[in-house]
Each structure stands twice: as C-alpha cells, then as structure tokens.
Amino acid sequence: MAQRRILAGTAFLAATALVLAACGGDDNGGSGGDTSAGGEGGTLTLWHYEGENSAMGIAWDEAIQVFEEETGATVEFEEKAFEQIRQSANMILNTSEAPDLMEYNKGNASAGLLASQGLLTDISEAVEQYGWDEMLSESLQTTVRYDERGVMGSGAWYGVPNYGEFVMVYYNQDLFDEHGVEIPETYDDLVAAMDSFVAEGVTPFAMSGAEYPAGQLFYQLALTEGDRQFVNDYQLYENPVDFSGPVLRHGAEEFDTWVKAGYIDDFSAGLTAEDMGTSFIAGDYPMLFSGSWWYGRFTDEIDGFEWGIFPFPGADLHPGSSGNIWVVPTASENQELAYQFIDITMRPEIQATLGNNGGVPVAADPADIEDEKSTELISLFNQVNEVDGLAFYPDWPAPGFYDDLASAIQQLINQSASVDDVLSELQASYDTGVDDFLN
C-alpha cells in the first residue's frame, strides 16, 4: 500500500549525533516488541522535515513501506519545513490537526518545553516494551528524558532518536589543492589556511547568519576554551553562566576576528542555511562548518570536486547530540501505530540503510555499513564521542533563544554591534529565558 505524501512546506535540513551501537535485534531481525499487527488497518499521520535524498529521508521512506506491508495501515506523510514545525508546534499539537507521530528537535527549549506543557506523550512504558532503552547509550538518552520542568537528562521518556548528529568542517579538496593549502590539524593551522585563501582572494568559509550555522560557529569557537563543566552549566543550569567570562567572550571575539579578517562574507548575515549549503555544493567555498545532516545530500549532489571532513581543530568539545527525536503528541489518535513505526526505524536493516546513505545510525551492526563515505562520517563521529565530546547546541537552554542568538551573531557579521554589546544582549536573553523556563 503506497503512502500518501503531502508536501506541506519546503523541506529543510536542520538541526542538529551520537553512537554507532553494535547491537542487533531479536532472532527475527526486529528490534524488540511485536510490530506484526498484520491487517489492523488505520492511518498513521507522520510529520518530518528531512529531505528525500537525506540519509534519514531515504531510511524512513523504506520504513514506511515496511510499516504499511506489516500492519495494513496507511501512512499519511506530511513533509514540513524545520522552521515551520519549530515555530508552530506548541500551537498545533493540542488541536485536532496534531499528527500521530513527528520528528522534533531535542533539548530543553524544544522537546523539553512541549513535554512540560503536557503536549507530548510519556512513552516510558513503550520504551521498556520495545527495548529501546537497551539500544541507546546513556549519552543518547540525555536528550530524550525530561523532568517536570522540561530539563533534559532525567525523568520520563518523551522521544526516541534513531540517528545521531554532530558538527564538523567540510572541505573542498580541489580548492585546497588549487591554492596549495594543507588540510589543517590544529587551530593555528586553520588560521594559516584561512589566511592563505584570503590572500588569494577566496573567502574560506561558506556561512549563514540568518539561521543556525553562525550561532553554532560562535559556540564552537567558545568551546575551544570550554570544558564539560561549562557545558553542564550552560545546558543543564548547574551554575550561573557569565557571557563576559573567558569561554563565551573568546567565542565572540574570535568570531569578530573571523569577520574582520574576511574568513566569512559580510553579506552572509542575510543568507539561509540552504543558501550556505548550495554554495558549497556549487564549489564556491573551500570550507563549510555545519552538521552531519548535510552529509548524505553532499554525497548525492556534489559531483564536480573531491570533498572530505575533519573535526574542528583545537577543540575537544563539538556541537552535537542524538539526532532529532520521534515524539508522540498527546493528541495522537494512533499511539500504538506510532510505536510500531518507531520500532521499525530501529531495526538493523533500516539502521543500515541510514548508515549507508550518509547518516549516523544508533542501532546498526557495523558490519552492515558498506559505503566508504558513510564509514568516514561514522568514524569521525566515534572519535568525538569516545572522548565525551558532544556539547549539544547553543540555542537549547531556553525557548526563543534560537532567534535571539541568530540576531545577535548577525550583528557581528555585519559589524553593527560590538562584542561587548552582543555579549550583553545574549546574557540578558539567556538569563530571562532560563528564568522563565524554570519558573
């Protein structure tokens, strides 16, 4: 039975990786639980915002086919834009328009907020029934469990990730070779490489200031001076966060230096992430700093040059986490069907499809990953994960902080505000947002 595919917005790859767990399923290849409710019928409404040629889009299309064959139910899929879901979820999910299952961004300000508002189903019983808790490492579980305040890391389960993600540097090998620039291994090497490109009249990095990438670069630059305690303070509120302190000030000052040195274009303040990505695909820039969610698309669409990836030099901590999570709205009319679909996405064969198309699966057998490019991505992720290097994302601490962060960093790109002004603005936004969220 073919699924109904409803285009309800421009597909947008966003947001924000974790471990390739060498665990299979039961003897029948399933991941646990009984998904063979053959012939039960019904309709499962499903929302997600992954592109058709992304690793997740490909794997989930396969899961839809398996689900419909095994259950006799129909999937009514609506493709949403990331921003569309982010901005309207809390208004839609308590209405009859809510889907039965959807992909949603993890973190306190996203899934945590909806959970605290009673808009997401506590799926703890389903997690135990299907054995998903046994498939996911503790680090992966951080982003799917939320307490009554909506703070991640403990409490009930409100979602399940079936992939991981992290942020890295993509590079155009042909442009590096053309200009005689070596792939950097240290931060000083990176600065030297960027200076070499600028001297040749080439802007080193593609960038988007209108959406998430610029804020993630600011955070990554800060993380070169941060440690795990800083991350816990910033993300989990263990101690007050001082934006004028050495970590976040370093991030803002380095970002400002990058702008002044011509490492990113000033006009990128108005560019979207899609603009940034397509400019790299076109071969216009030597480097791009963004997430593993681009990897499958780059593999599919780049055919004019050789490219690769490396971790951001000089950092032990990197933006990253579990992938976005499957959540079941409390208004869902078909929660059991939703659980059956989630379980199918956790099966080794679906996980292998995800991994062989440029994704980072969380429950795959490593022997099933045959694609050389995909192995490169997963290996790099493992390097980051093995040293506890995932630091989540900069917009997570409070609802609305995503927009405030993007706006503040835009001012550094177009040089309309000083570093001190930007840090003061972010401090006020962070403090107000966290206080409102917790109280």
C-alpha positions in Angstrom: 0.0 0.0 0.0 1.7 3.3 -1.1 1.9 6.0 1.4 0.2 9.4 0.8 2.9 12.0 0.6 1.7 15.6 1.2 4.0 18.4 0.7 3.3 21.0 3.3 6.3 23.2 3.2 9.8 23.4 1.7 12.0 20.6 3.0 14.8 21.9 5.2 17.8 20.1 6.6 18.5 21.3 10.1 19.4 20.7 13.1 21.5 19.1 15.0 25.0 12.8 16.5 25.8 10.0 18.6 27.0 6.4 18.6 27.0 3.6 16.2 25.9 1.0 18.7 26.9 -2.5 17.7 23.6 -4.1 18.7 21.2 -6.1 16.6 17.6 -7.1 17.2 15.9 -10.3 18.0 16.3 -13.5 16.1 13.8 -12.3 13.5 15.8 -9.1 12.8 13.3 -6.9 14.7 14.4 -4.5 17.4 12.1 -5.8 20.1 8.4 -5.8 20.6 5.7 -7.1 18.2 5.3 -4.9 15.1 3.4 -7.5 13.1 -0.1 -6.3 13.7 -0.9 -7.5 10.2 -4.1 -6.2 8.7 -5.1 -4.0 11.6 -5.6 -1.1 9.1 -6.0 2.6 10.1 -4.0 5.7 9.2 -0.8 7.0 10.8 -0.2 10.7 10.2 3.5 11.4 10.2 5.5 14.7 10.0 9.2 15.1 9.5 11.4 17.7 7.8 14.2 15.6 6.3 14.9 15.9 2.6 14.1 13.0 0.3 17.7 12.4 -0.5 19.0 12.7 3.0 20.0 9.6 4.9 17.0 9.9 7.2 14.6 10.6 4.4 15.8 7.5 2.5 15.7 5.3 5.5 12.3 6.5 6.7 10.8 6.0 3.3 11.9 2.4 3.5 10.4 2.2 7.0 7.1 3.5 5.7 7.0 0.7 3.1 7.8 -2.0 5.7 5.2 -0.5 8.1 2.4 -0.5 5.6 3.2 -4.0 4.5 3.2 -5.4 8.0 0.4 -3.5 9.6 -2.0 -3.0 6.8 -2.2 0.7 7.9 -1.6 3.7 5.6 0.9 6.4 6.3 -0.2 9.9 5.6 3.1 11.7 5.4 3.3 15.5 5.5 6.7 17.0 4.7 7.2 20.1 6.9 10.0 22.7 7.0 12.1 22.7 10.1 11.2 26.3 10.9 7.5 25.6 10.2 7.5 22.9 12.9 9.7 24.8 15.3 7.6 27.9 15.3 4.1 26.4 15.4 4.3 23.1 17.2 3.1 24.3 20.6 0.0 25.9 18.9 -0.9 22.9 16.7 -0.2 19.9 19.0 -3.1 20.5 21.3 -5.6 20.6 18.4 -7.2 18.0 16.1 -4.5 18.9 13.5 -1.8 17.3 15.5 -0.1 14.3 13.8 0.2 10.9 15.4 4.0 10.9 15.2 6.5 13.6 14.3 10.2 14.4 14.2 11.0 17.2 16.7 14.1 19.0 17.8 15.5 17.8 21.2 16.6 19.9 24.1 15.1 21.9 26.9 13.8 24.7 24.7 12.2 22.3 22.3 11.0 18.8 23.3 11.5 19.7 27.0 9.2 22.7 26.7 6.5 20.7 24.9 6.8 17.9 27.5 6.4 20.3 30.4 3.3 21.8 28.7 1.7 18.3 28.5 1.8 18.3 24.7 3.9 15.1 24.4 3.1 11.6 25.5 5.2 10.0 28.2 6.4 6.9 26.3 8.3 5.2 29.1 6.2 2.1 29.0 6.6 1.7 25.2 10.4 2.2 25.7 10.5 -0.7 28.1 8.2 -2.9 26.0 10.2 -2.5 22.8 13.6 -2.4 24.5 14.7 0.9 23.1 16.4 1.8 26.3 18.8 -1.1 25.7 19.7 0.2 22.3 20.6 3.7 23.3 23.7 4.8 25.2 23.4 7.0 28.3 24.6 10.0 26.2 21.9 9.4 23.7 19.3 9.1 26.4 20.2 12.6 27.8 18.1 14.2 25.1 15.0 12.1 25.3 14.3 12.2 29.0 12.9 15.3 30.7 11.9 16.2 34.2 8.7 18.0 35.1 10.4 21.3 34.4 11.4 20.2 30.9 15.1 19.9 31.7 16.8 17.1 29.9 18.8 14.2 31.3 16.3 12.7 33.8 12.7 11.8 34.2 10.2 10.3 31.8 11.0 9.3 28.2 9.3 11.6 25.7 11.1 10.6 22.5 13.4 8.2 20.7 16.2 9.1 18.3 17.2 6.6 15.6 20.2 8.6 14.4 22.9 10.8 15.8 24.5 14.1 14.6 27.4 16.4 15.1 29.0 19.4 13.6 32.3 19.4 11.7 34.2 21.1 8.9 33.5 20.0 5.3 36.3 20.9 2.8 36.7 21.1 -0.9 39.8 19.1 -1.7 40.1 20.6 -5.2 40.2 24.2 -3.9 42.8 23.2 -1.3 45.0 21.6 -4.0 44.5 24.5 -6.4 45.7 27.0 -3.8 48.4 24.9 -2.3 46.8 24.8 1.1 47.2 21.9 3.6 44.3 20.4 5.5 44.6 21.8 9.0 45.2 19.7 12.1 45.5 22.4 14.7 43.7 25.7 15.2 46.8 27.6 14.2 46.9 25.5 11.0 43.3 26.5 10.4 44.0 30.2 10.8 47.0 29.9 8.4 44.9 28.1 5.9 42.2 30.7 6.0 44.8 33.5 5.7 46.2 31.7 2.6 42.8 31.6 0.9 42.1 35.2 1.8 45.5 36.2 0.2 44.3 34.5 -3.0 41.0 36.4 -2.9 39.0 33.4 -1.8 36.6 33.6 1.2 37.4 30.4 3.2 34.1 29.6 4.8 30.5 29.5 3.4 28.2 30.8 6.1 24.6 31.5 7.0 23.8 34.3 9.5 20.0 34.2 9.1 19.7 30.7 10.6 21.6 28.3 12.9 25.1 28.0 11.3 26.6 31.3 12.6 25.4 30.6 16.1 26.9 27.2 16.0 30.3 28.6 14.9 30.2 31.1 17.7 29.5 28.2 20.1 32.3 26.1 18.6 34.8 28.9 19.0 33.8 29.3 22.6 34.1 25.5 23.1 37.8 25.6 22.2 38.2 27.3 25.7 35.4 25.4 27.4 35.2 22.1 29.3 32.4 19.7 30.4 31.6 21.8 33.4 31.0 24.8 31.2 28.6 22.7 29.0 26.7 21.4 32.1 26.4 25.0 33.4 25.2 26.3 30.1 22.9 23.5 29.1 21.8 22.0 32.5 21.9 25.1 34.7 24.3 23.6 37.3 25.9 27.1 37.8 25.3 30.6 36.6 26.7 31.4 33.1 28.7 34.5 32.6 28.7 35.6 28.9 31.6 38.0 29.7 33.6 35.2 31.1 36.6 33.7 29.3 34.7 31.0 27.4 31.9 32.8 25.7 33.9 36.1 25.4 36.5 34.1 23.5 33.8 32.7 21.1 32.5 36.2 20.4 35.9 37.8 20.0 37.2 35.0 17.7 34.0 35.3 15.6 34.5 39.0 15.3 38.1 38.4 14.3 37.0 36.0 11.6 34.6 38.6 10.1 37.3 41.4 10.2 39.8 39.0 8.6 37.5 38.1 5.7 37.1 34.4 6.7 33.4 34.7 6.1 31.5 37.1 3.8 29.7 40.1 5.4 26.7 39.5 3.2 26.2 36.1 4.7 24.4 37.8 7.6 21.2 37.5 5.4 21.8 34.1 4.0 19.9 31.0 5.0 21.4 27.6 5.7 20.1 26.4 2.4 22.0 29.3 0.7 25.2 28.2 2.5 24.8 24.6 1.6 24.1 25.1 -2.1 27.1 27.5 -2.4 29.4 24.8 -1.1 27.8 22.2 -3.4 28.5 24.6 -6.3 32.2 24.6 -5.3 32.2 28.3 -4.4 33.9 27.9 -1.0 36.8 25.8 0.4 35.1 25.0 3.7 31.7 24.8 5.4 31.1 24.4 9.1 27.9 22.5 9.7 26.3 19.3 10.7 26.2 15.7 9.6 22.7 16.2 8.4 24.3 17.6 5.2 26.4 14.6 4.6 24.0 12.5 2.6 23.0 15.4 0.5 26.6 16.3 -0.3 27.3 12.7 -1.2 24.3 12.8 -3.6 24.7 16.2 -5.1 28.4 17.1 -5.2 29.9 15.7 -8.4 32.3 18.5 -9.5 35.1 18.1 -6.9 36.5 15.9 -4.3 35.5 16.7 -0.7 36.0 15.4 2.8 35.5 16.2 6.5 37.6 16.9 9.6 36.8 17.8 13.2 37.0 21.5 14.1 40.7 21.9 15.0 41.8 22.7 18.6 38.6 21.5 20.2 37.7 18.5 22.3 34.1 19.6 22.5 31.8 19.9 19.5 28.2 20.8 18.9 26.3 17.5 18.6 23.9 15.1 20.3 21.4 12.5 19.4 19.5 13.3 16.2 16.1 14.8 16.3 13.6 12.6 18.1 10.4 10.8 17.3 7.7 12.2 19.6 4.1 11.2 20.0 1.8 14.1 20.7 -0.7 13.6 23.5 -3.4 14.4 20.9 -2.3 11.4 18.8 -5.2 9.1 17.9 -3.0 6.2 16.9 -0.3 5.9 19.6 0.2 2.2 19.1 0.8 2.6 15.4 3.3 5.4 16.2 5.2 3.0 18.5 5.2 0.3 15.8 6.7 2.7 13.3 9.4 3.9 15.7 10.3 0.4 16.3 10.7 -0.3 12.6 13.1 2.6 12.3 15.3 1.0 14.9 15.6 -2.3 13.1 19.1 -3.2 11.9 18.1 -3.2 8.2 16.7 0.4 8.4 19.6 1.5 10.5 22.0 0.1 7.8 20.1 2.0 5.1 20.5 5.2 7.2 24.2 4.5 7.7 25.0 3.6 4.1 23.4 6.8 2.9 25.4 9.3 5.0 23.7 9.1 8.4 24.9 8.1 11.8 22.8 5.2 13.0 22.3 4.4 16.7 21.5 0.7 16.5 23.2 -0.7 13.4 25.6 -3.6 13.1 28.9 -2.0 12.0 29.4 -4.9 9.5 26.3 -3.7 7.6 27.9 -0.3 6.8 29.5 -0.8 3.4 29.6 2.7 2.0 33.1 4.2 2.2 31.9 7.8 2.6 29.5 6.7 5.3 32.2 4.9 7.2 34.3 8.1 7.1 31.5 10.0 8.8 30.8 7.4 11.4 34.5 7.0 12.2 34.8 10.8 12.7 31.8 10.8 15.0 33.2 7.9 17.0 36.4 10.0 17.5 34.3 12.8 19.0 32.0 10.5 21.1 34.9 8.4 22.6 36.2 11.5 24.4 32.8 12.6 25.6 33.0 15.4 23.0 29.3 16.2 22.3 28.3 19.5 23.8 24.7 19.8 22.5 23.7 23.1 20.7 23.9 26.8 21.7 20.2 27.6 21.3 18.9 24.8 23.6 18.9 26.4 27.1 15.7 28.5 26.7 12.6 28.9 24.4 13.2 31.8 22.0 17.0 31.8 22.5 17.5 30.4 18.9 16.1 33.6 17.4 17.9 35.9 19.9 21.2 34.1 19.2 20.9 34.3 15.5 20.0 38.0 15.7 23.0 38.8 18.0 25.5 37.0 15.8 24.2 38.6 12.7 25.3 41.9 14.3 28.8 40.6 14.5 28.7 39.6 10.8 27.5 42.9 9.6 29.6 44.7 12.3 26.6 46.7 13.6 27.4 46.0 17.2 30.5 45.5 19.3 31.5 42.2 21.0 30.5 43.7 24.4 27.1 44.8 23.2 26.4 41.3 21.7 27.5 39.5 24.9 25.4 41.8 27.0 22.4 41.2 24.7 22.9 37.4 24.9 23.4 37.5 28.7 20.0 39.2 29.1 18.3 36.9 26.7 19.7 33.8 28.2 19.0 34.8 31.8 15.5 35.9 31.1 14.8 32.8 29.0 16.2 30.3 31.6 14.4 32.1 34.4 11.1 32.0 32.6 11.6 28.4 31.6 12.4 27.2 35.1 9.8 29.3 36.9 
